[in-house]
Amino acid sequence: MTDSITSFLAEWAAAERAGDTGALDALLTGDFVGIGPLGFSLPKPQWLARHGQSLHYEAFDVDETQVRTYGDVAVVTARETQRGTAFGNPVPEALRATHVLVRHGDGWRLALIQMSFIAGTPGAPPIPGRPAN
């Protein structure tokens, strides 16, 4: 089961990296919600629309995955490493993300993602109590 989840995440990361909204549309549930590192919440249509409008990736990878399954639901914590721009500004280099996947036939679909900055990485806010570099 973990292999199918790992394969799904690789396919999803490739679609994000390429800005392939057709592939992403098929990989996300209809009621998908993405919560960004600044706390914004995007339903599926806005998540898809950010590609080509405000977001452009040069690199996007998912690693350091930890998978927990609960029947037809998988909760995956991972590190997302990316290079690109949002609204013309560099995106954070690294994020910690929680992905909630649901079984869909023989495969998986992404229902929710919540991202958080990784303190001390380029593009993240400074660690509280420490001066910014």
Secondary structure, DSSP 8 states (H G I E B T S, - for coil): -HHHHHHHHHHHHHHHHHT-HHHHHHHEEEEEEEE-TTS-EEEHHHHHHHHHHTEEEEEEEEEEEEEEEETTEEEEEEEEEEEEEETTEE--SEEEEEEEEEEETTEEEEEEEEEEE-TTSTTS---TTS---
